[in-house]
């Protein structure tokens, strides 16, 4: 019976340009009849007739792009790829069970590497050590182990920013923000309240119930939840950052019932925006596709408001192979193939996400229509404004639990169970516990 594993292993993220380093125990490729192929000497004929199992979750628009690329890979290498799509909420437990049972998939799509860091296949022996240099420093660092080996490929990026109901702003006679001169938070909320008052819509502002989205606001006020050395929360800055949101919910200018109605679970406020019930909605680039298709009003993406910092908060997905893959060389080649310049362009334009390749980030990619292109250009500009330490935060194994606890603490404040100062102190204590757990 395969050994049991700890799923929360320490990860200290860092790289010279942004002080980011991902750490964990990561030995070389496991013993296998399919030994590492010398870098850059792959012959497609070597894989003919083999089968690859790819465990995947979909955000919607990305599925067709993924299937198209798989068909392309199958044809080139004369292989079969079994694509198994799982619900996002089921993926981690399902893959953990397979690893424990000695039935690892070959490749997996992940939003975080922390649960599997020690199980992932170092790719350098298969792709060449220089392959990692193809990717942007921030997301690359979160996928690099203590030996400097790439253990996953960052396959697509997301970033947060506010969506604006342009029609409501025009109706209210309120000016939109200048893309080159972002609002302050005070200016954003003042404008949103004016639009609400002038148009009679239910709310002035909405955001997803998400620790990730709240982390955008924290970052803009100069603090984060975790970093390479552990707890990085400045409770005073956090109070200053979050008090306007708490006040909005107390005054029902931001939907209070929406926030309290789903426990600690993530909940998107996209329907509130689509129904025209709010002029400003803080979410991210993954919403663009559905808004292009479904919005009955003119909308736009605005730059994130600035406080001490500007920019958003990064997220994204990874493609990784497992050490216990029955075909590690094929798995590594699949990950590399899916993230070539041409193929990553295909994927991110289908998915409505941002590229992780440095060459594509520099040149830009062309999306399907003018509306999408305009929106994604704003998100790409926001990525460049985003503080570098946010990549360390989102890559830290304690981030997910800390972000959930942030949501819980804000919920307690909104429910009038505690004040914000106490909530932030309690949050800091919980972050310390979560950091300690990841180091056990």
C-alpha positions in Angstrom: 0.0 0.0 0.0 1.4 3.4 -1.0 2.7 5.6 1.8 0.5 8.3 3.3 1.5 11.8 2.7 1.3 15.1 4.5 -0.4 17.6 2.1 0.6 20.8 3.8 4.4 21.1 3.3 6.4 24.2 3.9 6.8 26.6 1.0 8.9 29.7 1.2 8.5 31.5 -2.0 11.3 33.7 -3.4 13.3 34.9 -6.4 16.0 37.5 -6.7 14.0 40.1 -8.4 11.1 39.9 -6.0 12.6 38.0 -3.0 10.5 34.9 -3.8 11.6 31.3 -3.2 9.4 28.2 -3.1 10.8 25.5 -0.8 10.0 21.9 0.0 11.5 18.4 -0.2 11.7 17.6 -3.8 13.9 14.7 -4.9 14.6 14.0 -8.6 12.5 11.9 -10.9 11.3 8.6 -9.4 12.7 5.4 -10.6 10.9 4.3 -13.7 11.4 2.4 -16.9 10.6 5.7 -18.6 13.9 7.4 -17.6 14.4 11.2 -18.2 14.9 12.0 -21.8 17.9 14.3 -22.4 16.6 17.9 -22.7 15.7 19.1 -26.2 16.1 15.6 -27.8 12.5 14.4 -27.7 11.4 12.4 -30.6 7.6 12.2 -31.0 8.0 8.6 -32.1 9.3 7.6 -28.7 5.8 8.1 -27.3 3.7 6.5 -30.0 0.9 4.3 -28.6 1.2 5.6 -25.1 -1.7 6.9 -22.9 -1.7 10.0 -20.7 -4.2 10.8 -18.0 -4.9 14.5 -17.4 -7.1 15.5 -14.4 -8.6 18.9 -15.0 -11.1 21.5 -13.7 -12.7 24.0 -16.0 -13.8 27.6 -15.6 -16.0 27.3 -18.6 -14.6 28.9 -21.8 -11.2 27.2 -21.4 -12.5 23.7 -21.9 -12.9 23.9 -25.7 -9.4 25.4 -26.0 -8.0 22.6 -23.9 -9.7 19.9 -26.0 -8.5 21.5 -29.2 -4.9 21.5 -28.0 -5.2 17.9 -26.7 -6.3 16.8 -30.2 -3.3 18.5 -31.6 -1.0 16.8 -29.2 -2.5 13.4 -29.8 -2.0 13.8 -33.5 1.6 15.0 -33.3 2.7 12.3 -30.8 0.4 9.4 -31.8 -0.9 9.1 -28.2 -4.1 9.1 -26.4 -4.9 11.7 -23.7 -7.7 10.9 -21.3 -9.2 14.2 -20.1 -11.0 13.8 -16.8 -12.9 16.9 -15.7 -13.6 17.2 -12.0 -15.5 19.9 -10.1 -13.0 22.4 -8.7 -14.2 21.6 -5.1 -13.6 17.9 -5.6 -10.2 17.9 -7.3 -7.8 18.1 -4.4 -9.4 15.3 -2.4 -9.8 13.1 -5.4 -6.2 13.4 -6.5 -4.9 13.0 -2.9 -6.9 9.7 -2.7 -5.3 8.5 -6.0 -1.8 9.3 -4.8 -2.4 7.5 -1.5 -3.8 4.5 -3.4 -0.8 4.4 -5.8 -2.9 5.5 -8.8 -1.5 8.9 -9.6 -2.7 10.7 -12.7 0.1 11.8 -15.1 -0.8 15.5 -15.3 -3.1 17.8 -13.2 -4.4 21.3 -13.5 -4.1 23.1 -10.1 -4.8 26.6 -8.7 -2.3 26.0 -5.9 0.8 23.7 -5.5 0.9 23.6 -1.8 -1.1 20.4 -1.3 1.1 18.4 -3.7 4.4 20.2 -3.6 6.4 17.1 -2.6 4.7 14.9 -5.1 5.4 16.9 -8.2 7.8 16.0 -10.9 10.8 18.3 -11.4 10.7 19.2 -15.0 14.2 20.4 -15.7 15.6 16.9 -16.6 12.9 16.6 -19.3 12.4 20.1 -20.6 15.9 21.6 -20.0 16.9 23.9 -17.2 16.4 27.0 -19.4 12.8 26.3 -20.0 11.8 28.0 -16.8 13.2 31.3 -18.1 10.3 31.4 -20.6 7.9 32.4 -17.8 7.4 35.6 -15.8 9.4 35.8 -12.6 6.5 36.0 -10.2 4.4 33.0 -11.2 7.6 31.0 -12.1 9.0 31.4 -8.6 5.9 29.9 -7.0 6.5 26.8 -9.2 10.2 26.4 -8.3 11.6 24.2 -5.6 14.6 24.8 -3.2 16.9 23.2 -5.8 15.8 25.8 -8.4 13.9 23.1 -10.4 10.6 23.9 -12.1 8.0 21.5 -10.6 5.0 23.0 -12.5 4.3 25.4 -15.3 2.2 28.5 -14.6 -0.3 28.1 -17.4 -2.4 31.2 -17.1 -2.7 34.3 -14.9 -5.6 36.2 -13.4 -5.8 39.6 -11.8 -8.4 41.5 -9.9 -9.9 44.9 -10.9 -13.2 46.7 -10.8 -15.9 46.4 -13.5 -17.9 49.6 -14.2 -21.5 49.9 -15.4 -20.8 52.6 -17.9 -24.5 53.2 -18.7 -25.2 53.9 -15.0 -22.3 56.3 -14.7 -23.4 58.2 -17.8 -27.0 58.4 -16.5 -25.7 59.8 -13.2 -23.4 62.2 -15.0 -20.4 60.9 -13.1 -17.0 60.7 -14.8 -15.2 57.5 -15.3 -11.7 57.1 -14.0 -8.7 57.8 -16.3 -6.8 54.6 -17.1 -3.5 56.4 -16.7 -4.6 58.0 -13.4 -6.5 55.6 -11.2 -8.9 56.6 -8.6 -8.1 56.6 -4.9 -10.3 54.3 -2.8 -12.1 57.4 -1.5 -12.7 58.6 -5.0 -14.0 55.3 -6.2 -16.5 54.9 -3.3 -17.6 58.6 -3.6 -18.3 58.1 -7.3 -20.1 54.8 -6.7 -22.4 56.4 -4.0 -23.2 59.3 -6.3 -24.2 56.9 -9.1 -26.4 54.8 -6.7 -28.1 57.9 -5.4 -28.7 59.4 -8.9 -30.0 56.2 -10.5 -31.8 54.5 -7.6 -30.0 51.1 -8.0 -29.9 48.9 -4.8 -26.1 49.1 -4.2 -23.1 51.3 -4.7 -20.5 48.6 -4.7 -20.2 44.8 -4.8 -17.4 42.3 -4.7 -17.0 38.6 -4.6 -17.0 37.0 -1.2 -13.4 36.0 -1.4 -10.3 36.3 0.7 -8.5 36.8 -2.6 -10.5 39.8 -3.5 -10.1 41.2 0.1 -6.4 40.7 -0.3 -6.5 43.1 -3.3 -7.7 45.8 -0.9 -5.1 44.9 1.8 -2.3 45.0 -0.8 -3.3 48.4 -2.0 -3.1 49.6 1.6 0.4 48.2 2.0 -0.1 44.8 3.7 -0.6 41.1 3.0 -1.5 38.0 4.9 1.6 35.9 4.6 5.1 36.0 3.0 8.4 34.1 2.9 9.0 34.7 6.7 5.4 33.9 7.8 2.7 36.3 9.0 3.0 39.6 7.3 -0.4 41.2 8.3 -0.2 44.7 9.6 -3.4 44.9 11.6 -3.5 48.7 11.6 -3.3 48.9 7.9 -5.8 46.1 7.5 -8.3 48.0 9.7 -7.8 51.1 7.5 -8.2 49.0 4.3 -11.3 47.1 5.3 -13.3 49.6 7.4 -14.8 51.3 4.3 -16.1 47.9 3.1 -17.6 47.1 6.5 -19.2 50.5 6.6 -20.7 50.0 3.1 -22.3 46.7 4.3 -23.6 48.2 7.5 -25.3 50.9 5.4 -26.5 48.3 2.9 -24.7 50.1 0.1 -22.8 46.8 -0.4 -25.0 43.7 -0.2 -24.8 42.5 3.4 -27.0 39.5 3.0 -25.0 38.3 0.1 -21.9 38.4 2.2 -23.4 36.6 5.2 -25.4 34.0 3.2 -22.8 31.4 2.3 -20.8 30.8 5.4 -17.1 30.8 4.7 -17.6 29.6 1.1 -16.6 31.7 -1.9 -19.5 33.4 -3.7 -19.3 35.5 -6.8 -21.3 38.7 -7.1 -21.4 38.6 -10.9 -25.2 38.3 -11.0 -25.6 41.4 -9.0 -23.5 43.3 -11.5 -25.3 41.6 -14.5 -28.7 42.6 -13.3 -27.6 46.2 -13.1 -28.0 46.4 -9.3 -24.5 48.0 -8.7 -22.4 50.4 -10.7 -19.0 49.0 -9.5 -18.1 45.4 -9.0 -14.6 44.2 -7.9 -13.8 40.8 -9.5 -11.3 39.6 -12.1 -10.6 38.9 -15.8 -12.3 35.5 -15.8 -15.7 37.4 -15.8 -15.0 39.1 -19.1 -16.3 36.3 -21.4 -19.7 36.0 -19.7 -20.1 39.8 -19.5 -19.3 40.1 -23.2 -22.0 37.5 -23.9 -24.6 38.4 -21.3 -24.5 42.0 -20.2 -27.4 44.1 -21.5 -25.6 47.4 -20.8 -22.2 49.0 -21.6 -19.5 48.1 -19.2 -15.8 48.6 -18.9 -12.8 47.6 -16.7 -11.3 50.3 -14.6 -7.8 50.5 -13.0 -7.7 49.4 -9.4 -8.0 52.2 -6.9 -4.8 53.2 -5.2 -3.9 53.8 -1.6 -0.3 53.2 -0.6 0.0 50.9 -3.6 -1.8 50.4 -6.9 -2.5 47.3 -8.9 -4.6 44.2 -8.2 -3.8 40.8 -6.7 -2.6 37.8 -8.8 -3.9 34.4 -9.2 -3.8 31.7 -11.8 -3.4 28.1 -12.6 -0.6 25.6 -13.0 0.0 22.4 -15.0 2.0 19.8 -13.2 3.1 16.2 -13.6 3.5 13.7 -10.8 6.7 11.8 -9.8 4.6 8.6 -9.8 3.3 9.1 -13.3 3.7 5.9 -15.3 5.0 8.0 -18.2 6.9 11.0 -16.7 8.7 11.9 -19.9 5.4 12.0 -21.8 3.8 14.0 -19.0 6.6 16.6 -19.0 6.4 16.8 -22.8 2.7 17.4 -22.6 3.1 20.2 -20.1 5.8 21.8 -22.2 3.7 21.4 -25.4 0.6 23.0 -23.9 2.6 26.0 -22.9 4.6 26.8 -26.1 4.0 30.4 -27.3 1.4 29.3 -29.9 -0.5 26.9 -27.7 -0.5 29.1 -24.6 -1.9 31.9 -26.8 -4.7 29.5 -27.9 -5.5 28.6 -24.3 -5.5 32.1 -22.7 -7.5 33.7 -25.5 -10.1 30.9 -25.2 -10.1 31.1 -21.4 -10.1 34.9 -21.1 -6.9 34.8 -19.0 -3.5 36.5 -19.2 -0.3 34.8 -20.4 2.4 33.6 -18.1 5.1 33.4 -20.8 7.4 36.4 -20.7 7.4 36.8 -24.5 3.6 36.8 -24.7 3.3 39.2 -21.8 5.7 41.6 -23.7 4.1 41.3 -27.1 0.5 40.9 -25.9 -2.0 38.5 -27.3 -5.0 39.1 -29.5 -8.4 38.2 -28.1 -11.6 37.3 -30.0 -13.3 40.6 -30.1 -12.6 44.3 -29.5 -14.6 44.4 -26.2 -12.6 41.5 -24.8 -9.3 43.0 -26.0 -10.0 46.4 -24.4 -10.8 44.7 -21.1 -7.9 42.4 -21.1 -5.5 45.2 -22.0 -6.6 47.0 -18.8 -6.1 43.8 -16.7 -2.6 43.4 -18.3 -1.7 47.0 -17.3 -2.9 46.3 -13.8 -0.6 43.2 -13.6 2.3 45.6 -14.2 1.2 47.8 -11.3 0.7 45.0 -8.9 3.2 44.8 -6.0 5.8 42.1 -6.3 5.2 40.8 -2.8 1.7 39.6 -3.7 3.2 36.7 -5.7 4.9 35.5 -2.5 1.6 35.8 -0.7 -0.5 33.8 -3.1 2.2 31.2 -3.5 2.5 30.6 0.3 1.0 27.3 1.6 -0.6 29.2 4.4 -2.4 31.7 2.1 -5.5 29.6 1.3 -6.4 29.0 5.0 -5.5 32.6 5.9 -7.7 34.0 3.1 -10.6 31.8 4.4 -10.1 33.1 7.9 -10.1 36.7 6.6 -13.5 36.1 5.1 -14.7 34.5 8.4 -13.5 37.5 10.4 -15.1 40.1 8.2 -18.3 38.1 8.3 -18.2 38.2 12.1 -17.7 42.0 12.0 -20.6 42.4 9.5 -22.8 40.3 11.7 -21.9 42.6 14.6 -20.3 39.7 16.6 -17.0 41.7 17.1 -15.4 44.9 16.1 -12.9 45.2 13.2 -9.9 45.8 15.4 -10.6 42.6 17.4 -11.2 40.7 14.2 -7.8 41.7 12.7 -6.0 40.7 15.9 -7.8 37.3 15.8 -6.9 36.9 12.2 -3.3 37.5 12.9 -3.3 34.9 15.6 -4.9 32.4 13.2 -2.3 33.2 10.5 0.4 32.4 13.0 -1.2 29.0 13.7 -1.6 28.2 9.9 2.1 29.2 9.2 3.2 26.9 12.1 1.1 24.0 10.7 2.8 24.3 7.3 6.2 23.9 8.9 5.4 20.7 10.7 
